[in-house]
Amino acid sequence: MAAPLAGVRPSEGLPRSGRIQKRADFLLTYENGAKTHGRFVVVFVRGNDREQSRLGVTVTKKLGNA
């Protein structure tokens, strides 16, 4: 891996390959995954057969135009 250029910050974003984007994938996770919750967040997790984990974020409509 090449050294970063001076003064250039690496991207802090999540690459597309690490994102859950399709509704069908979210629905599978809601239906077949494990669920845990805290005061301000609900987390669903489900295993996959990929080399890396993926992340998807949803926000309730109760929060308006989030």
C-alpha positions as CSV (number, residue, x, y, z in Angstrom):
1,M,0.0,0.0,0.0
2,A,1.4,3.4,-1.0
3,A,2.1,6.1,1.6
4,P,-0.6,8.9,1.8
5,L,0.3,12.2,0.2
6,A,1.3,15.0,2.5
7,G,-1.7,17.1,3.4
8,V,-4.2,14.7,1.9
9,R,-6.7,13.0,4.2
10,P,-7.9,9.5,3.4
11,S,-11.6,9.2,2.8
12,E,-13.7,8.6,6.0
13,G,-16.6,7.3,4.0
14,L,-17.7,3.7,3.8
15,P,-17.0,2.1,0.5
16,R,-19.9,0.8,-1.5
17,S,-18.9,-2.8,-1.0
18,G,-19.3,-2.2,2.8
19,R,-22.9,-0.8,2.5
20,I,-26.3,-2.5,2.6
21,Q,-28.3,-0.6,0.0
22,K,-31.1,-2.9,-1.2
23,R,-34.4,-3.0,0.5
24,A,-34.5,-6.8,0.2
25,D,-31.2,-7.1,2.2
26,F,-32.6,-4.9,4.9
27,L,-35.8,-6.9,5.1
28,L,-33.8,-10.2,5.3
29,T,-31.9,-8.7,8.2
30,Y,-35.1,-7.5,10.0
31,E,-36.7,-10.9,9.6
32,N,-33.8,-13.3,10.1
33,G,-31.3,-11.4,12.1
34,A,-30.8,-10.8,15.8
35,K,-32.1,-7.6,17.4
36,T,-30.9,-5.6,20.4
37,H,-31.8,-2.1,21.5
38,G,-30.7,0.7,23.6
39,R,-32.3,4.0,24.6
40,F,-31.7,5.7,21.3
41,V,-30.9,2.9,18.9
42,V,-32.1,-0.5,17.6
43,V,-29.4,-2.8,16.1
44,F,-30.1,-5.7,13.8
45,V,-27.3,-8.1,12.9
46,R,-27.2,-11.1,10.5
47,G,-24.2,-13.2,9.3
48,N,-23.3,-13.3,5.6
49,D,-21.0,-15.3,3.3
50,R,-18.9,-12.3,2.2
51,E,-15.3,-11.5,3.1
52,Q,-16.3,-8.3,4.9
53,S,-19.1,-7.1,7.1
54,R,-21.5,-4.6,5.7
55,L,-23.4,-1.7,7.3
56,G,-26.8,-0.2,6.6
57,V,-28.4,2.7,8.4
58,T,-32.1,3.5,8.5
59,V,-33.9,6.3,10.3
60,T,-37.5,6.3,11.5
61,K,-40.0,8.7,9.9
62,K,-40.7,10.0,13.4
63,L,-37.5,12.1,13.0
64,G,-38.9,14.1,10.1
65,N,-36.6,14.8,7.2
66,A,-33.6,12.8,8.6
